[in-house]
Amino acid sequence: MDSPGETTVLPRSKRSAGPQGTRLFSAEELRQFAREAAPVLLGRASAAAPVLEGANGVVLGRRLSLRAGRQTIGRRSDNDIVLDDLSVSASHAWIMNQQGQYVLMNTLSTNGTFVNGKRIHEATLRHGDRVRFGQVEFTFLTRERGAGGVAWRNWLALGAVALVAMGVAAWWLA
C-alpha cells in the first residue's frame, strides 16, 4: 500500500477512468479512434458520391467516401482523411467539391501530391485518376469499375436492334 503523500502511476493498460468516471485514452488510442472514424464507403461509387480506393500498401482496397465541401488529408489525427504513413505530411492536401467537380490541392507537403504520376499544386480529378500522397496511392472513382463499359455495350446493342428493325421495315415497305 502507498505511503501518505506518494502517487502511484498505473500503466496505461490499467487506467480506465478518472475519479469522476471520465475515461482516459492514450495518444495511440485516440489515433486509432480517428482512423476508425475515417469515412469508409459502404455503398457504390457514383458521380454524386465518388470514392478514393486504396491502390497500394496499407490502404490497398480501402474505400474512402468523399463528401461535399472541403476535406483535409494528412497524417495528423485532426484531418478528415488520416493517412498514417511517414511519407504523408501532417497536413498534406485538400480535396474539394467545386460545383460538382472534385479538385485536389497540395498544401505544401514535403513529398508532394501526384495525379497520374505528375506532381501537382492543383488538379481537377476525373474517373480513374491515380492520386498519390507521398507514397500512398489511391484511384479516384466516380462509378464502379466496369460500369461505363456495360452501359456503352447496352447502348450499342440497342442501336444495332434499331438498325435491324429499320432495315426490316424498309424491306417490308419496299
Secondary structure, DSSP 8 states (H G I E B T S, - for coil): ---TT------GGG--B-TTS-B---HHHHHHHHHHHS----S---SSS-EEEE-SGGGTT-EEE--SSEEEEESSTTSSEE---TTS-TT-EEEEEETTEEEEEE-S-SS-EEETTEEESEEE--TT-EEEETTEEEEEESS-TTHHHHHHHHHHHHHHHHHHHHHHHHHHH-
